[in-house]
Amino acid sequence: MIITAMFRAPLSRAPLSRRRCIQALALGGLARRAGAQARITIRLSHVVARQTPKGLALERFGELVRARSQGRIDVVVYPNSLLFGDADEMQALQLGAVDMLAPSLSKFGRLGFPEFELFDLPFLFETRTQVYRAMQGRLGQALLAGLARQRMVGLGYLDNGFKHMSANRPLVAPDDFAGLRMRVQGSRVIAHQMRALGARPVVLDFGETRRALAMGVVDGTENPISNFWTQRMHEVQTHLSLTHHGYLGYAVVVHQRFWAHLAGPDRQLVAAALEEALAWGNAIARSENEQALAALRESGGIHIHDPSAAQRQQLRAATAEVYQGLERRIGRQWLEQVQQEWITG
């Protein structure tokens, strides 16, 4: 069996519409599956650079699969939005134009899973330990299981650490955000957070963010340090504020149809390799962000601010209304469960 539909050229150069390109890739993949050959190719698309914690973990996953299958199963990783971007990767998965994704947890809200936006709440988590308890406990597993409603299989979580604010001025108090156009993911929680701070949220694909900052389309954004560094945002932003206000994580997912096409032993091999790669990626996430912050400091091209405890409390108070907005949409029980899990473990 071959599970593949190799992508040869940027979609922007194709004469077909974006949707028709996705459909063409999907049909190509289905045609190749009909061959029932022994070799399997898994197409894995993501939107960040290879050198980020996510990028490194997914490359390691591919290496483990190839080694354990003796080259029979090949994982082709397309990083940095080379294959699909934020706007169309989920559609590509559902149409079969790609086999595996690692989207940010924010993206599941627009698919009908607003519970995933719990992880977008500002100042909900103080430590990675709290995040891991929520992900690995009943709440995290219930979220993954719920993806079956959209015919997806959730295979695990991947960490990229805490987010920080950047702009061309310091962002350490609520008044600093007034009037700024801040790039955000397509998350109602994150958009509400920016509005609560007095900024205007602008939804953009991650791959378009640096250019939008350089051209003045947006004034600032939020990112973990590793994303900020690997996308060279310090070249188009003059100030980075270590607000530690929110969390960015990912869920690795496949489509049920693709997963069902794999033989049982192959599913076990892929799942075991992914579990090991995710554990490794989560372990290096902190060091990768620390190294990126050291590189930023050494570059000398950006002013780095560390808000005081009092300033962070002001930001927390200003964004408290965001919790109420999410609670109205998903119910109080989800908030209570996530807080209970990270408190008690």
C-alpha positions in Angstrom: 0.0 0.0 0.0 1.3 3.5 -0.9 -0.2 6.4 1.0 1.2 9.4 -0.8 0.5 12.4 -3.0 3.8 14.2 -3.3 3.5 18.0 -3.7 5.9 19.4 -6.4 5.2 23.1 -6.7 3.9 26.0 -4.5 0.2 26.2 -4.7 0.4 29.9 -5.5 1.9 29.0 -8.9 -0.8 26.6 -9.9 -3.6 27.7 -12.2 -6.3 26.0 -10.2 -8.0 27.5 -7.2 -6.7 26.7 -3.7 -9.6 24.3 -3.1 -9.2 22.6 -6.4 -5.5 22.1 -5.8 -6.3 20.5 -2.5 -8.8 18.2 -4.2 -6.3 17.3 -6.8 -3.7 16.3 -4.2 -6.4 14.2 -2.4 -7.4 12.4 -5.5 -3.8 11.7 -6.3 -3.3 10.2 -2.9 -6.3 8.0 -3.2 -5.2 6.8 -6.6 -1.8 5.7 -5.2 -3.4 4.0 -2.3 -5.2 1.7 -4.7 -1.9 0.1 -5.7 -1.8 -1.9 -2.5 2.1 -1.9 -2.4 4.2 -2.4 0.6 5.7 1.0 0.9 3.9 3.8 2.8 4.6 7.6 2.6 3.0 9.8 5.3 2.7 13.4 4.4 3.0 15.6 7.5 2.5 19.4 7.1 3.1 22.1 9.7 3.5 25.9 9.7 6.6 26.6 11.8 10.4 26.4 11.2 12.3 23.2 11.5 14.4 24.5 14.4 11.4 25.1 16.7 10.5 22.5 19.3 7.6 21.3 17.1 9.7 21.2 14.0 12.5 19.2 15.7 10.0 16.8 17.3 8.3 16.0 14.0 11.6 15.5 12.2 12.6 13.1 15.0 9.3 11.3 14.6 10.1 10.7 10.9 13.5 9.4 11.7 12.1 6.9 14.2 9.4 5.7 11.8 11.9 5.1 9.0 14.4 3.3 11.3 11.8 1.1 12.9 10.1 0.2 9.6 13.5 -0.3 7.9 12.6 2.3 5.4 9.3 0.8 4.4 7.4 3.7 6.0 8.6 7.2 5.1 7.4 10.4 6.8 7.8 13.4 4.5 7.7 16.5 6.7 6.7 19.9 5.1 7.6 22.6 7.5 7.1 26.4 7.5 3.8 26.4 5.5 5.5 24.9 2.5 2.6 22.7 1.7 -0.4 24.2 3.6 -0.9 27.2 5.9 -3.1 28.0 8.8 -6.1 28.8 6.6 -6.3 25.5 4.7 -4.4 22.8 6.4 -7.5 21.4 8.2 -9.5 21.3 5.0 -6.5 19.5 3.3 -6.6 16.9 6.0 -10.3 16.3 5.7 -10.0 16.0 1.9 -7.0 13.6 2.1 -4.5 16.0 0.6 -2.2 15.5 3.6 -2.1 12.7 6.1 -1.0 14.2 9.4 -1.0 17.7 10.9 0.2 19.3 14.1 -2.0 22.4 14.4 -2.1 24.7 17.3 -4.8 24.0 19.8 -6.4 27.3 18.9 -7.4 26.0 15.4 -9.8 23.4 16.7 -12.2 26.1 17.9 -13.3 27.1 14.4 -14.0 23.4 13.6 -16.6 23.2 16.3 -14.4 22.3 19.3 -14.4 25.6 21.4 -13.3 23.6 24.4 -9.7 23.5 23.0 -9.6 27.3 23.5 -9.2 26.7 27.2 -5.5 26.6 26.4 -5.7 30.1 24.9 -7.0 31.7 28.1 -4.6 34.4 29.3 -2.8 33.7 32.6 -4.5 30.3 33.1 -1.3 28.4 33.5 1.8 29.5 35.4 4.0 26.5 34.8 4.5 23.7 32.2 3.7 21.2 34.9 0.2 22.6 35.1 -0.2 22.4 31.4 1.0 18.8 31.2 -1.4 17.7 34.0 -4.3 19.2 32.1 -3.2 17.6 28.8 -2.4 14.2 30.1 -5.4 13.9 32.5 -9.0 13.2 31.8 -9.6 16.7 30.3 -6.9 16.4 27.7 -7.9 12.9 26.7 -11.5 13.8 26.4 -10.6 16.7 24.1 -8.7 14.3 21.8 -11.5 11.7 21.8 -14.0 14.4 20.9 -12.2 15.0 17.6 -13.9 11.9 16.3 -17.0 14.1 15.7 -15.1 15.5 12.7 -13.6 12.2 11.7 -10.2 13.0 13.1 -8.0 10.9 15.4 -6.0 12.8 18.0 -2.6 11.1 18.7 -1.0 13.4 21.3 0.0 16.9 22.4 3.2 18.8 21.7 4.5 21.8 23.7 6.0 25.1 22.4 5.9 27.0 25.7 4.5 30.3 26.8 3.8 33.3 24.7 5.1 36.8 24.9 4.1 40.1 23.4 6.1 42.1 20.8 5.6 45.4 19.1 7.5 48.6 18.3 7.1 49.8 21.9 7.1 48.1 25.3 3.9 46.1 26.2 4.0 45.8 29.9 0.8 47.5 31.0 -2.8 47.5 29.6 -2.5 51.1 28.3 0.5 50.1 26.2 -1.8 48.1 23.8 -4.2 51.0 23.0 -4.8 51.2 19.3 -2.3 48.6 18.2 -3.2 46.1 15.5 -2.1 42.7 16.9 -1.8 39.6 14.8 -3.6 36.7 16.3 -4.5 33.1 15.4 -8.1 32.4 14.5 -9.2 32.0 18.2 -12.1 33.9 19.7 -10.4 33.7 23.1 -7.2 35.4 21.8 -9.1 38.0 19.8 -11.1 38.8 23.0 -7.9 39.0 25.0 -6.5 41.6 22.6 -9.7 43.7 22.6 -9.8 43.6 26.4 -6.3 45.1 26.4 -7.4 47.9 24.0 -5.8 46.5 20.8 -7.4 45.4 17.6 -7.0 41.7 16.7 -6.1 40.9 13.1 -6.3 37.2 12.1 -3.4 36.2 9.8 -1.7 33.0 8.8 1.5 32.4 10.8 3.5 32.3 7.6 2.4 35.8 6.7 3.1 37.4 10.0 6.7 38.5 9.6 5.9 40.2 6.2 2.8 41.8 7.7 4.9 43.2 10.6 7.5 44.5 8.1 4.9 46.2 6.0 3.1 47.7 8.9 -0.1 45.8 8.2 0.0 44.8 11.9 1.9 46.4 14.7 2.7 43.5 16.9 1.9 39.9 17.8 2.4 37.2 20.5 4.7 34.2 20.2 6.8 31.8 22.1 10.5 32.9 21.9 11.5 30.1 19.6 8.9 31.1 17.0 9.9 34.8 17.4 13.6 33.9 16.8 13.3 31.4 14.0 10.9 33.6 12.0 13.4 36.6 12.4 10.7 38.8 13.9 13.3 40.7 15.8 14.3 42.2 12.5 10.9 43.9 12.1 10.0 44.5 15.8 11.9 46.7 18.2 10.5 45.5 21.5 9.8 42.1 23.1 8.0 42.0 26.4 8.3 38.7 28.4 4.7 38.7 29.5 4.4 34.9 29.9 0.7 35.5 29.5 -0.5 32.5 27.4 0.4 29.1 26.3 1.0 27.6 22.8 0.6 23.9 22.3 -0.3 21.6 19.4 -2.3 18.4 18.8 -1.0 15.9 16.3 -4.0 14.6 14.3 -4.7 12.3 11.4 -7.9 11.6 9.5 -9.9 8.5 10.5 -9.9 7.3 6.8 -6.1 7.5 6.6 -5.6 5.8 10.0 -8.0 3.0 9.1 -6.0 2.3 5.9 -2.9 1.5 8.0 -2.5 -2.1 9.0 -2.7 -2.7 12.8 1.1 -3.3 13.2 1.8 -0.1 11.2 -0.5 1.9 13.4 1.2 0.6 16.5 4.6 1.4 15.0 3.6 5.0 14.0 1.8 5.7 17.4 4.8 4.4 19.4 7.3 6.5 17.4 5.1 9.5 17.7 4.7 9.1 21.5 8.5 8.9 21.9 9.1 11.9 19.6 6.5 14.0 21.4 8.0 13.2 24.8 11.4 14.2 23.4 10.0 17.4 21.9 8.3 18.4 25.1 11.5 17.8 27.0 13.5 20.1 24.8 10.9 22.9 24.4 12.2 24.8 27.4 15.8 24.6 26.4 15.0 25.7 22.8 13.2 28.7 24.0 15.9 29.6 26.4 18.5 29.3 23.7 16.4 31.5 21.4 16.1 34.1 24.1 19.9 34.1 24.6 20.4 34.5 20.9 18.0 37.5 20.9 19.8 39.1 23.7 23.1 38.6 22.0 21.8 40.0 18.7 21.4 43.4 20.4 18.8 44.4 17.8 15.8 44.4 20.1 14.8 45.8 23.5 13.7 43.0 25.9 11.5 43.9 28.8 10.6 41.8 31.8 7.3 43.0 33.4 7.2 43.1 37.2 4.8 41.0 39.2 2.6 44.1 39.6 2.5 44.8 35.9 1.6 41.2 35.1 -1.2 41.4 37.7 -2.5 44.5 35.8 -2.5 42.5 32.6 -4.3 39.6 34.3 -7.0 41.9 35.7 -7.5 43.6 32.3 -8.1 40.2 30.6 -10.4 38.7 33.3 -13.4 39.2 31.1 -12.1 36.7 28.6 -12.8 33.9 31.0 -16.5 34.9 31.2 -16.8 35.0 27.4 -15.5 31.5 27.0 -17.5 30.2 29.9 -20.7 31.4 28.2 -19.8 29.4 25.1 -18.6 26.1 26.6 -20.0 26.0 30.1 -18.4 26.4 33.5 -17.6 22.7 33.9 -14.7 22.8 31.5 -13.0 25.7 33.4 -13.5 23.9 36.7 -12.1 20.6 35.3 -8.9 22.2 33.8 -8.2 24.0 37.1 -8.9 20.9 39.1 -6.6 18.8 37.1 -3.6 21.1 37.2 -4.1 21.7 40.9 -4.4 18.1 42.0 -2.6 16.3 39.2 
